Amino acid sequence: MNKARRKRIENVSTKLEELKNLLEEVMEEVGEIKDEEEEYMENMPENMQSGERYEAAETAYENLESAYDGVEEITSQIDDILSQLEEAAQ
């Protein structure tokens, strides 16, 4: 591999690192929101835990958990891609 292609791989890797950092920030924020929703559900009086509000909170929590897991999976895939690019540049 020549120097020019290595430099292009380095530029792509830098962009992927920036994207990963941004996704980690998103994941952290989604995690905080998810935790707040869980706390809201846990603090809801028992007589309201079978109502619509609780069900809506539970659905929101489950969706937030799925979103968190999805972003986490993407960051893991970015790590794999970065490793592959590093190997390609050798």
LUMVOVEX-654186 format. One line per 2 residues: number of its first residue (from 0); for each residue x, y, z negated of C-alpha. Coordinates in nm, 3 decimals. Example, Ala and Ser with C-alpha at 12.3 -4.5 7.8 and 13.67 -1.06 7.14 Angstrom:
BEGIN
0	1.230 -0.450 -0.780 ~ 1.367 -0.106 -0.714
This chain:
BEGIN
0	0.000 0.000 0.000 ~ 0.135 0.339 0.090
2	0.161 0.645 -0.129 ~ -0.137 0.823 0.031
4	-0.378 0.535 -0.036 ~ -0.247 0.499 -0.391
6	-0.317 0.869 -0.445 ~ -0.671 0.826 -0.310
8	-0.725 0.532 -0.548 ~ -0.595 0.748 -0.832
10	-0.845 1.022 -0.740 ~ -1.133 0.774 -0.726
12	-1.026 0.628 -1.061 ~ -1.021 0.974 -1.215
14	-1.375 1.039 -1.093 ~ -1.489 0.704 -1.232
16	-1.329 0.784 -1.569 ~ -1.517 1.115 -1.576
18	-1.840 0.936 -1.488 ~ -1.777 0.678 -1.760
20	-1.719 0.955 -2.016 ~ -2.043 1.123 -1.914
22	-2.231 0.793 -1.936 ~ -2.088 0.732 -2.282
24	-2.223 1.072 -2.390 ~ -2.563 0.979 -2.244
26	-2.552 0.643 -2.420 ~ -2.472 0.812 -2.751
28	-2.761 1.054 -2.715 ~ -3.006 0.781 -2.611
30	-2.883 0.579 -2.909 ~ -2.954 0.869 -3.145
32	-3.304 0.917 -3.004 ~ -3.367 0.542 -3.030
34	-3.254 0.543 -3.394 ~ -3.479 0.840 -3.471
36	-3.776 0.662 -3.315 ~ -3.700 0.350 -3.515
38	-3.680 0.554 -3.834 ~ -4.014 0.717 -3.747
40	-4.170 0.372 -3.710 ~ -4.019 0.244 -4.035
42	-4.149 0.545 -4.228 ~ -4.500 0.519 -4.091
44	-4.755 0.418 -4.358 ~ -4.868 0.056 -4.337
46	-5.228 0.150 -4.262 ~ -5.108 0.328 -3.945
48	-4.880 0.048 -3.824 ~ -5.157 -0.118 -3.630
50	-5.269 0.205 -3.464 ~ -5.204 0.369 -3.131
52	-4.929 0.597 -3.263 ~ -4.727 0.303 -3.388
54	-4.777 0.114 -3.064 ~ -4.666 0.419 -2.864
56	-4.359 0.458 -3.086 ~ -4.280 0.090 -3.051
58	-4.308 0.110 -2.672 ~ -4.086 0.419 -2.669
60	-3.831 0.243 -2.888 ~ -3.824 -0.063 -2.664
62	-3.781 0.154 -2.354 ~ -3.502 0.350 -2.519
64	-3.332 0.027 -2.618 ~ -3.351 -0.097 -2.259
66	-3.216 0.234 -2.131 ~ -2.929 0.218 -2.380
68	-2.845 -0.137 -2.277 ~ -2.858 -0.039 -1.910
70	-2.616 0.249 -1.953 ~ -2.389 0.027 -2.161
72	-2.387 -0.230 -1.882 ~ -2.297 0.036 -1.625
74	-2.002 0.156 -1.834 ~ -1.881 -0.202 -1.858
76	-1.906 -0.236 -1.481 ~ -1.707 0.084 -1.438
78	-1.433 -0.068 -1.654 ~ -1.427 -0.370 -1.421
80	-1.409 -0.145 -1.115 ~ -1.125 0.056 -1.267
82	-0.932 -0.264 -1.331 ~ -0.985 -0.374 -0.974
84	-0.866 -0.039 -0.841 ~ -0.560 -0.053 -1.062
86	-0.473 -0.396 -0.929 ~ -0.529 -0.280 -0.571
88	-0.287 0.010 -0.620 ~ 0.000 -0.214 -0.729
